[in-house]
Amino acid sequence: MADSVRVQVLMSREEAGRFEAYCQERGFKKSTLIARLIRDHLAGEHFAQQQALFESSTAMGNQNL
């Protein structure tokens, strides 16, 4: 995935601990599982791909001209 973006997720320590234990027990990488869950959720909601949301600030600035 050469064209990837980093997304940070905040959760309680309890949720993070449960998620960590689940991933270890089931053999998932946390980042891979999170990406899959997001894709599955969006597909289940029939949410079509939108215009690029993660453009560089320069490109976004040019759109406002």
PQR file with spaces between the fields and no chain letter, atoms N, CA, C, O and H, PARSE charges and radii, in Angstrom:
ATOM       1  N    MET     1       0.827   -1.184    0.000 -0.4000 1.5000
ATOM       2  CA   MET     1       0.000    0.000    0.000 -0.0000 2.0000
ATOM       3  C    MET     1       0.871    1.247    0.000  0.5500 1.7000
ATOM       4  O    MET     1       1.078    1.860    1.048 -0.5500 1.4000
ATOM       5  N    ALA     2       1.365    1.614   -1.124 -0.4000 1.5000
ATOM       6  CA   ALA     2       2.249    2.764   -1.217 -0.0000 2.0000
ATOM       7  C    ALA     2       1.504    4.072   -1.007  0.5500 1.7000
ATOM       8  O    ALA     2       2.098    5.057   -0.568 -0.5500 1.4000
ATOM       9  H    ALA     2       1.198    1.116   -1.975  0.4000 1.0000
ATOM      10  N    ASP     3       0.207    4.097   -1.314 -0.4000 1.5000
ATOM      11  CA   ASP     3      -0.565    5.330   -1.219 -0.0000 2.0000
ATOM      12  C    ASP     3      -1.486    5.275    0.000  0.5500 1.7000
ATOM      13  O    ASP     3      -2.705    5.371   -0.140 -0.5500 1.4000
ATOM      14  H    ASP     3      -0.276    3.297   -1.670  0.4000 1.0000
ATOM      15  N    SER     4      -0.917    5.123    1.183 -0.4000 1.5000
ATOM      16  CA   SER     4      -1.682    4.979    2.421 -0.0000 2.0000
ATOM      17  C    SER     4      -1.600    6.232    3.265  0.5500 1.7000
ATOM      18  O    SER     4      -0.677    7.034    3.122 -0.5500 1.4000
ATOM      19  H    SER     4       0.074    5.046    1.297  0.4000 1.0000
ATOM      20  N    VAL     5      -2.572    6.394    4.145 -0.4000 1.5000
ATOM      21  CA   VAL     5      -2.557    7.472    5.121 -0.0000 2.0000
ATOM      22  C    VAL     5      -2.634    6.861    6.515  0.5500 1.7000
ATOM      23  O    VAL     5      -3.162    5.764    6.696 -0.5500 1.4000
ATOM      24  H    VAL     5      -3.322    5.743    4.261  0.4000 1.0000
ATOM      25  N    ARG     6      -2.112    7.568    7.474 -0.4000 1.5000
ATOM      26  CA   ARG     6      -2.147    7.109    8.866 -0.0000 2.0000
ATOM      27  C    ARG     6      -3.352    7.743    9.539  0.5500 1.7000
ATOM      28  O    ARG     6      -3.600    8.941    9.400 -0.5500 1.4000
ATOM      29  H    ARG     6      -1.683    8.459    7.327  0.4000 1.0000
ATOM      30  N    VAL     7      -4.103    6.920   10.274 -0.4000 1.5000
ATOM      31  CA   VAL     7      -5.258    7.381   11.030 -0.0000 2.0000
ATOM      32  C    VAL     7      -5.046    6.960   12.481  0.5500 1.7000
ATOM      33  O    VAL     7      -4.724    5.803   12.753 -0.5500 1.4000
ATOM      34  H    VAL     7      -3.902    5.947   10.388  0.4000 1.0000
ATOM      35  N    GLN     8      -5.224    7.881   13.397 -0.4000 1.5000
ATOM      36  CA   GLN     8      -5.072    7.560   14.810 -0.0000 2.0000
ATOM      37  C    GLN     8      -6.444    7.355   15.430  0.5500 1.7000
ATOM      38  O    GLN     8      -7.401    8.052   15.092 -0.5500 1.4000
ATOM      39  H    GLN     8      -5.486    8.821   13.176  0.4000 1.0000
ATOM      40  N    VAL     9      -6.533    6.390   16.343 -0.4000 1.5000
ATOM      41  CA   VAL     9      -7.781    6.072   17.008 -0.0000 2.0000
ATOM      42  C    VAL     9      -7.568    6.175   18.507  0.5500 1.7000
ATOM      43  O    VAL     9      -6.620    5.606   19.048 -0.5500 1.4000
ATOM      44  H    VAL     9      -5.756    5.823   16.617  0.4000 1.0000
ATOM      45  N    LEU    10      -8.455    6.905   19.177 -0.4000 1.5000
ATOM      46  CA   LEU    10      -8.396    7.013   20.631 -0.0000 2.0000
ATOM      47  C    LEU    10      -9.468    6.117   21.227  0.5500 1.7000
ATOM      48  O    LEU    10     -10.612    6.115   20.774 -0.5500 1.4000
ATOM      49  H    LEU    10      -9.224    7.368   18.738  0.4000 1.0000
ATOM      50  N    MET    11      -9.088    5.350   22.252 -0.4000 1.5000
ATOM      51  CA   MET    11     -10.045    4.511   22.959 -0.0000 2.0000
ATOM      52  C    MET    11      -9.595    4.401   24.401  0.5500 1.7000
ATOM      53  O    MET    11      -8.450    4.703   24.737 -0.5500 1.4000
ATOM      54  H    MET    11      -8.158    5.352   22.620  0.4000 1.0000
ATOM      55  N    SER    12     -10.502    3.970   25.236 -0.4000 1.5000
ATOM      56  CA   SER    12     -10.163    3.830   26.653 -0.0000 2.0000
ATOM      57  C    SER    12      -9.115    2.730   26.823  0.5500 1.7000
ATOM      58  O    SER    12      -8.944    1.879   25.950 -0.5500 1.4000
ATOM      59  H    SER    12     -11.433    3.725   24.963  0.4000 1.0000
ATOM      60  N    ARG    13      -8.433    2.760   27.936 -0.4000 1.5000
ATOM      61  CA   ARG    13      -7.431    1.729   28.223 -0.0000 2.0000
ATOM      62  C    ARG    13      -8.082    0.345   28.258  0.5500 1.7000
ATOM      63  O    ARG    13      -7.494   -0.636   27.802 -0.5500 1.4000
ATOM      64  H    ARG    13      -8.573    3.451   28.646  0.4000 1.0000
ATOM      65  N    GLU    14      -9.298    0.274   28.801 -0.4000 1.5000
ATOM      66  CA   GLU    14     -10.005   -1.008   28.873 -0.0000 2.0000
ATOM      67  C    GLU    14     -10.297   -1.542   27.471  0.5500 1.7000
ATOM      68  O    GLU    14     -10.046   -2.714   27.191 -0.5500 1.4000
ATOM      69  H    GLU    14      -9.775    1.070   29.172  0.4000 1.0000
ATOM      70  N    GLU    15     -10.826   -0.688   26.586 -0.4000 1.5000
ATOM      71  CA   GLU    15     -11.100   -1.115   25.213 -0.0000 2.0000
ATOM      72  C    GLU    15      -9.819   -1.511   24.491  0.5500 1.7000
ATOM      73  O    GLU    15      -9.781   -2.514   23.778 -0.5500 1.4000
ATOM      74  H    GLU    15     -11.030    0.264   26.813  0.4000 1.0000
ATOM      75  N    ALA    16      -8.769   -0.715   24.683 -0.4000 1.5000
ATOM      76  CA   ALA    16      -7.490   -1.008   24.031 -0.0000 2.0000
ATOM      77  C    ALA    16      -6.938   -2.352   24.502  0.5500 1.7000
ATOM      78  O    ALA    16      -6.404   -3.123   23.705 -0.5500 1.4000
ATOM      79  H    ALA    16      -8.800    0.099   25.262  0.4000 1.0000
ATOM      80  N    GLY    17      -7.070   -2.629   25.797 -0.4000 1.5000
ATOM      81  CA   GLY    17      -6.604   -3.905   26.334 -0.0000 2.0000
ATOM      82  C    GLY    17      -7.385   -5.084   25.770  0.5500 1.7000
ATOM      83  O    GLY    17      -6.806   -6.115   25.428 -0.5500 1.4000
ATOM      84  H    GLY    17      -7.504   -2.003   26.444  0.4000 1.0000
ATOM      85  N    ARG    18      -8.696   -4.927   25.675 -0.4000 1.5000
ATOM      86  CA   ARG    18      -9.536   -5.985   25.101 -0.0000 2.0000
ATOM      87  C    ARG    18      -9.180   -6.209   23.639  0.5500 1.7000
ATOM      88  O    ARG    18      -9.086   -7.348   23.181 -0.5500 1.4000
ATOM      89  H    ARG    18      -9.167   -4.089   25.953  0.4000 1.0000
ATOM      90  N    PHE    19      -8.981   -5.113   22.908 -0.4000 1.5000
ATOM      91  CA   PHE    19      -8.648   -5.218   21.487 -0.0000 2.0000
ATOM      92  C    PHE    19      -7.294   -5.887   21.295  0.5500 1.7000
ATOM      93  O    PHE    19      -7.136   -6.742   20.424 -0.5500 1.4000
ATOM      94  H    PHE    19      -9.057   -4.188   23.280  0.4000 1.0000
ATOM      95  N    GLU    20      -6.328   -5.499   22.102 -0.4000 1.5000
ATOM      96  CA   GLU    20      -4.986   -6.108   22.052 -0.0000 2.0000
ATOM      97  C    GLU    20      -5.065   -7.611   22.313  0.5500 1.7000
ATOM      98  O    GLU    20      -4.469   -8.409   21.588 -0.5500 1.4000
ATOM      99  H    GLU    20      -6.456   -4.804   22.809  0.4000 1.0000
ATOM     100  N    ALA    21      -5.803   -7.986   23.351 -0.4000 1.5000
ATOM     101  CA   ALA    21      -5.934   -9.408   23.692 -0.0000 2.0000
ATOM     102  C    ALA    21      -6.641  -10.168   22.571  0.5500 1.7000
ATOM     103  O    ALA    21      -6.237  -11.280   22.230 -0.5500 1.4000
ATOM     104  H    ALA    21      -6.287   -7.338   23.940  0.4000 1.0000
ATOM     105  N    TYR    22      -7.676   -9.590   22.005 -0.4000 1.5000
ATOM     106  CA   TYR    22      -8.397  -10.228   20.902 -0.0000 2.0000
ATOM     107  C    TYR    22      -7.477  -10.464   19.714  0.5500 1.7000
ATOM     108  O    TYR    22      -7.452  -11.558   19.148 -0.5500 1.4000
ATOM     109  H    TYR    22      -8.004   -8.687   22.282  0.4000 1.0000
ATOM     110  N    CYS    23      -6.724   -9.441   19.337 -0.4000 1.5000
ATOM     111  CA   CYS    23      -5.812   -9.561   18.197 -0.0000 2.0000
ATOM     112  C    CYS    23      -4.750  -10.621   18.445  0.5500 1.7000
ATOM     113  O    CYS    23      -4.435  -11.407   17.551 -0.5500 1.4000
ATOM     114  H    CYS    23      -6.744   -8.553   19.796  0.4000 1.0000
ATOM     115  N    GLN    24      -4.198  -10.646   19.651 -0.4000 1.5000
ATOM     116  CA   GLN    24      -3.177  -11.650   19.971 -0.0000 2.0000
ATOM     117  C    GLN    24      -3.761  -13.057   19.925  0.5500 1.7000
ATOM     118  O    GLN    24      -3.148  -13.974   19.379 -0.5500 1.4000
ATOM     119  H    GLN    24      -4.454  -10.007   20.377  0.4000 1.0000
ATOM     120  N    GLU    25      -4.945  -13.219   20.501 -0.4000 1.5000
ATOM     121  CA   GLU    25      -5.573  -14.545   20.555 -0.0000 2.0000
ATOM     122  C    GLU    25      -5.967  -15.058   19.171  0.5500 1.7000
ATOM     123  O    GLU    25      -5.873  -16.253   18.895 -0.5500 1.4000
ATOM     124  H    GLU    25      -5.443  -12.474   20.945  0.4000 1.0000
ATOM     125  N    ARG    26      -6.410  -14.140   18.301 -0.4000 1.5000
ATOM     126  CA   ARG    26      -6.893  -14.535   16.983 -0.0000 2.0000
ATOM     127  C    ARG    26      -5.838  -14.410   15.887  0.5500 1.7000
ATOM     128  O    ARG    26      -6.069  -14.809   14.746 -0.5500 1.4000
ATOM     129  H    ARG    26      -6.486  -13.168   18.525  0.4000 1.0000
ATOM     130  N    GLY    27      -4.670  -13.851   16.242 -0.4000 1.5000
ATOM     131  CA   GLY    27      -3.574  -13.757   15.280 -0.0000 2.0000
ATOM     132  C    GLY    27      -3.692  -12.606   14.292  0.5500 1.7000
ATOM     133  O    GLY    27      -3.158  -12.685   13.186 -0.5500 1.4000
ATOM     134  H    GLY    27      -4.482  -13.527   17.169  0.4000 1.0000
ATOM     135  N    PHE    28      -4.384  -11.539   14.675 -0.4000 1.5000
ATOM     136  CA   PHE    28      -4.533  -10.368   13.809 -0.0000 2.0000
ATOM     137  C    PHE    28      -3.486   -9.318   14.136  0.5500 1.7000
ATOM     138  O    PHE    28      -3.078   -9.174   15.289 -0.5500 1.4000
ATOM     139  H    PHE    28      -4.819  -11.475   15.573  0.4000 1.0000
ATOM     140  N    LYS    29      -3.050   -8.584   13.115 -0.4000 1.5000
ATOM     141  CA   LYS    29      -2.322   -7.329   13.349 -0.0000 2.0000
ATOM     142  C    LYS    29      -3.395   -6.280   13.593  0.5500 1.7000
ATOM     143  O    LYS    29      -4.399   -6.239   12.882 -0.5500 1.4000
ATOM     144  H    LYS    29      -3.382   -8.701   12.178  0.4000 1.0000
ATOM     145  N    LYS    30      -3.190   -5.431   14.594 -0.4000 1.5000
ATOM     146  CA   LYS    30      -4.220   -4.443   14.935 -0.0000 2.0000
ATOM     147  C    LYS    30      -4.562   -3.535   13.755  0.5500 1.7000
ATOM     148  O    LYS    30      -5.738   -3.308   13.471 -0.5500 1.4000
ATOM     149  H    LYS    30      -2.375   -5.464   15.172  0.4000 1.0000
ATOM     150  N    SER    31      -3.555   -3.020   13.073 -0.4000 1.5000
ATOM     151  CA   SER    31      -3.812   -2.087   11.974 -0.0000 2.0000
ATOM     152  C    SER    31      -4.560   -2.759   10.825  0.5500 1.7000
ATOM     153  O    SER    31      -5.440   -2.149   10.218 -0.5500 1.4000
ATOM     154  H    SER    31      -2.599   -3.205   13.303  0.4000 1.0000
ATOM     155  N    THR    32      -4.217   -4.005   10.527 -0.4000 1.5000
ATOM     156  CA   THR    32      -4.881   -4.731    9.455 -0.0000 2.0000
ATOM     157  C    THR    32      -6.338   -4.994    9.795  0.5500 1.7000
ATOM     158  O    THR    32      -7.212   -4.857    8.940 -0.5500 1.4000
ATOM     159  H    THR    32      -3.502   -4.500   11.020  0.4000 1.0000
ATOM     160  N    LEU    33      -6.603   -5.370   11.040 -0.4000 1.5000
ATOM     161  CA   LEU    33      -7.974   -5.632   11.459 -0.0000 2.0000
ATOM     162  C    LEU    33      -8.801   -4.358   11.452  0.5500 1.7000
ATOM     163  O    LEU    33      -9.946   -4.370   11.001 -0.5500 1.4000
ATOM     164  H    LEU    33      -5.893   -5.481   11.735  0.4000 1.0000
ATOM     165  N    ILE    34      -8.244   -3.263   11.942 -0.4000 1.5000
ATOM     166  CA   ILE    34      -8.973   -1.988   11.939 -0.0000 2.0000
ATOM     167  C    ILE    34      -9.333   -1.591   10.512  0.5500 1.7000
ATOM     168  O    ILE    34     -10.470   -1.196   10.253 -0.5500 1.4000
ATOM     169  H    ILE    34      -7.314   -3.253   12.309  0.4000 1.0000
ATOM     170  N    ALA    35      -8.386   -1.689    9.585 -0.4000 1.5000
ATOM     171  CA   ALA    35      -8.653   -1.332    8.189 -0.0000 2.0000
ATOM     172  C    ALA    35      -9.753   -2.228    7.612  0.5500 1.7000
ATOM     173  O    ALA    35     -10.634   -1.744    6.901 -0.5500 1.4000
ATOM     174  H    ALA    35      -7.463   -2.009    9.796  0.4000 1.0000
ATOM     175  N    ARG    36      -9.709   -3.520    7.911 -0.4000 1.5000
ATOM     176  CA   ARG    36     -10.729   -4.443    7.405 -0.0000 2.0000
ATOM     177  C    ARG    36     -12.101   -4.128    7.988  0.5500 1.7000
ATOM     178  O    ARG    36     -13.102   -4.150    7.272 -0.5500 1.4000
ATOM     179  H    ARG    36      -8.993   -3.914    8.489  0.4000 1.0000
ATOM     180  N    LEU    37     -12.151   -3.837    9.281 -0.4000 1.5000
ATOM     181  CA   LEU    37     -13.423   -3.505    9.923 -0.0000 2.0000
ATOM     182  C    LEU    37     -14.032   -2.239    9.324  0.5500 1.7000
ATOM     183  O    LEU    37     -15.244   -2.163    9.124 -0.5500 1.4000
ATOM     184  H    LEU    37     -11.338   -3.819    9.863  0.4000 1.0000
ATOM     185  N    ILE    38     -13.200   -1.257    9.043 -0.4000 1.5000
ATOM     186  CA   ILE    38     -13.694   -0.021    8.429 -0.0000 2.0000
ATOM     187  C    ILE    38     -14.227   -0.301    7.027  0.5500 1.7000
ATOM     188  O    ILE    38     -15.320    0.146    6.678 -0.5500 1.4000
ATOM     189  H    ILE    38     -12.216   -1.318    9.205  0.4000 1.0000
ATOM     190  N    ARG    39     -13.457   -1.042    6.216 -0.4000 1.5000
ATOM     191  CA   ARG    39     -13.914   -1.391    4.862 -0.0000 2.0000
ATOM     192  C    ARG    39     -15.235   -2.146    4.911  0.5500 1.7000
ATOM     193  O    ARG    39     -16.157   -1.838    4.156 -0.5500 1.4000
ATOM     194  H    ARG    39     -12.569   -1.405    6.499  0.4000 1.0000
ATOM     195  N    ASP    40     -15.330   -3.141    5.804 -0.4000 1.5000
ATOM     196  CA   ASP    40     -16.552   -3.936    5.924 -0.0000 2.0000
ATOM     197  C    ASP    40     -17.734   -3.083    6.355  0.5500 1.7000
ATOM     198  O    ASP    40     -18.844   -3.245    5.848 -0.5500 1.4000
ATOM     199  H    ASP    40     -14.581   -3.391    6.418  0.4000 1.0000
ATOM     200  N    HIS    41     -17.497   -2.186    7.280 -0.4000 1.5000
ATOM     201  CA   HIS    41     -18.579   -1.312    7.762 -0.0000 2.0000
ATOM     202  C    HIS    41     -19.078   -0.403    6.647  0.5500 1.7000
ATOM     203  O    HIS    41     -20.286   -0.278    6.444 -0.5500 1.4000
ATOM     204  H    HIS    41     -16.595   -2.055    7.692  0.4000 1.0000
ATOM     205  N    LEU    42     -18.162    0.232    5.925 -0.4000 1.5000
ATOM     206  CA   LEU    42     -18.559    1.117    4.826 -0.0000 2.0000
ATOM     207  C    LEU    42     -19.289    0.351    3.735  0.5500 1.7000
ATOM     208  O    LEU    42     -20.264    0.851    3.174 -0.5500 1.4000
ATOM     209  H    LEU    42     -17.181    0.130    6.090  0.4000 1.0000
ATOM     210  N    ALA    43     -18.834   -0.848    3.431 -0.4000 1.5000
ATOM     211  CA   ALA    43     -19.505   -1.672    2.419 -0.0000 2.0000
ATOM     212  C    ALA    43     -20.903   -2.050    2.891  0.5500 1.7000
ATOM     213  O    ALA    43     -21.854   -2.022    2.109 -0.5500 1.4000
ATOM     214  H    ALA    43     -18.043   -1.255    3.887  0.4000 1.0000
ATOM     215  N    GLY    44     -21.030   -2.403    4.163 -0.4000 1.5000
ATOM     216  CA   GLY    44     -22.325   -2.768    4.723 -0.0000 2.0000
ATOM     217  C    GLY    44     -23.314   -1.608    4.725  0.5500 1.7000
ATOM     218  O    GLY    44     -24.525   -1.811    4.632 -0.5500 1.4000
ATOM     219  H    GLY    44     -20.258   -2.426    4.798  0.4000 1.0000
ATOM     220  N    GLU    45     -22.793   -0.407    4.831 -0.4000 1.5000
ATOM     221  CA   GLU    45     -23.621    0.797    4.797 -0.0000 2.0000
ATOM     222  C    GLU    45     -23.869    1.265    3.365  0.5500 1.7000
ATOM     223  O    GLU    45     -24.564    2.256    3.142 -0.5500 1.4000
ATOM     224  H    GLU    45     -21.809   -0.243    4.907  0.4000 1.0000
ATOM     225  N    HIS    46     -23.301    0.551    2.400 -0.4000 1.5000
ATOM     226  CA   HIS    46     -23.406    0.915    0.972 -0.0000 2.0000
ATOM     227  C    HIS    46     -22.951    2.355    0.740  0.5500 1.7000
ATOM     228  O    HIS    46     -23.575    3.112   -0.004 -0.5500 1.4000
ATOM     229  H    HIS    46     -22.737   -0.254    2.581  0.4000 1.0000
ATOM     230  N    PHE    47     -21.849    2.712    1.395 -0.4000 1.5000
ATOM     231  CA   PHE    47     -21.302    4.064    1.282 -0.0000 2.0000
ATOM     232  C    PHE    47     -20.299    4.084    0.143  0.5500 1.7000
ATOM     233  O    PHE    47     -19.231    3.478    0.232 -0.5500 1.4000
ATOM     234  H    PHE    47     -21.342    2.098    1.999  0.4000 1.0000
ATOM     235  N    ALA    48     -20.650    4.785   -0.929 -0.4000 1.5000
ATOM     236  CA   ALA    48     -19.804    4.839   -2.125 -0.0000 2.0000
ATOM     237  C    ALA    48     -18.564    5.688   -1.868  0.5500 1.7000
ATOM     238  O    ALA    48     -18.554    6.552   -0.992 -0.5500 1.4000
ATOM     239  H    ALA    48     -21.517    5.277   -1.001  0.4000 1.0000
ATOM     240  N    GLN    49     -17.531    5.427   -2.640 -0.4000 1.5000
ATOM     241  CA   GLN    49     -16.305    6.202   -2.523 -0.0000 2.0000
ATOM     242  C    GLN    49     -16.591    7.663   -2.837  0.5500 1.7000
ATOM     243  O    GLN    49     -17.294    7.980   -3.796 -0.5500 1.4000
ATOM     244  H    GLN    49     -17.538    4.725   -3.352  0.4000 1.0000
ATOM     245  N    GLN    50     -16.049    8.529   -2.033 -0.4000 1.5000
ATOM     246  CA   GLN    50     -16.245    9.959   -2.180 -0.0000 2.0000
ATOM     247  C    GLN    50     -14.998   10.606   -2.775  0.5500 1.7000
ATOM     248  O    GLN    50     -13.979    9.948   -2.985 -0.5500 1.4000
ATOM     249  H    GLN    50     -15.478    8.271   -1.253  0.4000 1.0000
ATOM     250  N    GLN    51     -15.096   11.888   -3.039 -0.4000 1.5000
ATOM     251  CA   GLN    51     -13.946   12.667   -3.491 -0.0000 2.0000
ATOM     252  C    GLN    51     -12.826   12.515   -2.463  0.5500 1.7000
ATOM     253  O    GLN    51     -13.096   12.340   -1.275 -0.5500 1.4000
ATOM     254  H    GLN    51     -15.923   12.423   -2.868  0.4000 1.0000
ATOM     255  N    ALA    52     -11.595   12.579   -2.902 -0.4000 1.5000
ATOM     256  CA   ALA    52     -10.441   12.412   -2.015 -0.0000 2.0000
ATOM     257  C    ALA    52     -10.547   13.354   -0.820  0.5500 1.7000
ATOM     258  O    ALA    52     -10.634   14.571   -0.978 -0.5500 1.4000
ATOM     259  H    ALA    52     -11.375   12.722   -3.867  0.4000 1.0000
ATOM     260  N    LEU    53     -10.537   12.769    0.381 -0.4000 1.5000
ATOM     261  CA   LEU    53     -10.626   13.561    1.605 -0.0000 2.0000
ATOM     262  C    LEU    53      -9.266   13.862    2.206  0.5500 1.7000
ATOM     263  O    LEU    53      -9.121   14.808    2.980 -0.5500 1.4000
ATOM     264  H    LEU    53     -10.466   11.780    0.509  0.4000 1.0000
ATOM     265  N    PHE    54      -8.271   13.064    1.852 -0.4000 1.5000
ATOM     266  CA   PHE    54      -6.959   13.210    2.460 -0.0000 2.0000
ATOM     267  C    PHE    54      -5.969   13.786    1.457  0.5500 1.7000
ATOM     268  O    PHE    54      -4.924   13.193    1.187 -0.5500 1.4000
ATOM     269  H    PHE    54      -8.389   12.296    1.223  0.4000 1.0000
ATOM     270  N    GLU    55      -6.308   14.946    0.909 -0.4000 1.5000
ATOM     271  CA   GLU    55      -5.407   15.608   -0.019 -0.0000 2.0000
ATOM     272  C    GLU    55      -4.408   16.449    0.771  0.5500 1.7000
ATOM     273  O    GLU    55      -4.640   16.778    1.934 -0.5500 1.4000
ATOM     274  H    GLU    55      -7.157   15.428    1.128  0.4000 1.0000
ATOM     275  N    SER    56      -3.310   16.786    0.134 -0.4000 1.5000
ATOM     276  CA   SER    56      -2.331   17.630    0.807 -0.0000 2.0000
ATOM     277  C    SER    56      -2.927   19.020    1.029  0.5500 1.7000
ATOM     278  O    SER    56      -3.833   19.428    0.301 -0.5500 1.4000
ATOM     279  H    SER    56      -3.122   16.519   -0.811  0.4000 1.0000
ATOM     280  N    SER    57      -2.438   19.733    2.004 -0.4000 1.5000
ATOM     281  CA   SER    57      -2.958   21.069    2.294 -0.0000 2.0000
ATOM     282  C    SER    57      -2.746   22.012    1.120  0.5500 1.7000
ATOM     283  O    SER    57      -3.539   22.933    0.919 -0.5500 1.4000
ATOM     284  H    SER    57      -1.702   19.402    2.595  0.4000 1.0000
ATOM     285  N    THR    58      -1.690   21.798    0.341 -0.4000 1.5000
ATOM     286  CA   THR    58      -1.434   22.630   -0.838 -0.0000 2.0000
ATOM     287  C    THR    58      -2.527   22.432   -1.871  0.5500 1.7000
ATOM     288  O    THR    58      -3.046   23.399   -2.428 -0.5500 1.4000
ATOM     289  H    THR    58      -1.046   21.050    0.505  0.4000 1.0000
ATOM     290  N    ALA    59      -2.875   21.188   -2.125 -0.4000 1.5000
ATOM     291  CA   ALA    59      -3.908   20.894   -3.115 -0.0000 2.0000
ATOM     292  C    ALA    59      -5.247   21.440   -2.659  0.5500 1.7000
ATOM     293  O    ALA    59      -6.012   21.954   -3.475 -0.5500 1.4000
ATOM     294  H    ALA    59      -2.453   20.402   -1.673  0.4000 1.0000
ATOM     295  N    MET    60      -5.544   21.339   -1.377 -0.4000 1.5000
ATOM     296  CA   MET    60      -6.814   21.843   -0.869 -0.0000 2.0000
ATOM     297  C    MET    60      -6.848   23.360   -0.942  0.5500 1.7000
ATOM     298  O    MET    60      -7.894   23.951   -1.212 -0.5500 1.4000
ATOM     299  H    MET    60      -4.922   20.921   -0.714  0.4000 1.0000
ATOM     300  N    GLY    61      -5.711   23.984   -0.704 -0.4000 1.5000
ATOM     301  CA   GLY    61      -5.641   25.437   -0.785 -0.0000 2.0000
ATOM     302  C    GLY    61      -5.901   25.936   -2.197  0.5500 1.7000
ATOM     303  O    GLY    61      -6.511   26.988   -2.387 -0.5500 1.4000
ATOM     304  H    GLY    61      -4.862   23.504   -0.485  0.4000 1.0000
ATOM     305  N    ASN    62      -5.433   25.175   -3.193 -0.4000 1.5000
ATOM     306  CA   ASN    62      -5.647   25.558   -4.588 -0.0000 2.0000
ATOM     307  C    ASN    62      -7.117   25.439   -5.003  0.5500 1.7000
ATOM     308  O    ASN    62      -7.551   26.138   -5.918 -0.5500 1.4000
ATOM     309  H    ASN    62      -4.937   24.320   -3.038  0.4000 1.0000
ATOM     310  N    GLN    63      -7.884   24.571   -4.349 -0.4000 1.5000
ATOM     311  CA   GLN    63      -9.280   24.415   -4.680 -0.0000 2.0000
ATOM     312  C    GLN    63     -10.109   25.620   -4.252  0.5500 1.7000
ATOM     313  O    GLN    63     -11.180   25.878   -4.801 -0.5500 1.4000
ATOM     314  H    GLN    63      -7.531   24.004   -3.605  0.4000 1.0000
ATOM     315  N    ASN    64      -9.604   26.349   -3.269 -0.4000 1.5000
ATOM     316  CA   ASN    64     -10.346   27.497   -2.753 -0.0000 2.0000
ATOM     317  C    ASN    64     -10.135   28.765   -3.576  0.5500 1.7000
ATOM     318  O    ASN    64     -10.693   29.810   -3.244 -0.5500 1.4000
ATOM     319  H    ASN    64      -8.734   26.140   -2.822  0.4000 1.0000
ATOM     320  N    LEU    65      -9.345   28.692   -4.635 -0.4000 1.5000
ATOM     321  CA   LEU    65      -9.088   29.872   -5.445 -0.0000 2.0000
ATOM     322  C    LEU    65     -10.246   30.233   -6.316  0.5500 1.7000
ATOM     323  O    LEU    65     -10.177   31.211   -7.060 -0.5500 1.4000
ATOM     324  H    LEU    65      -8.891   27.843   -4.905  0.4000 1.0000
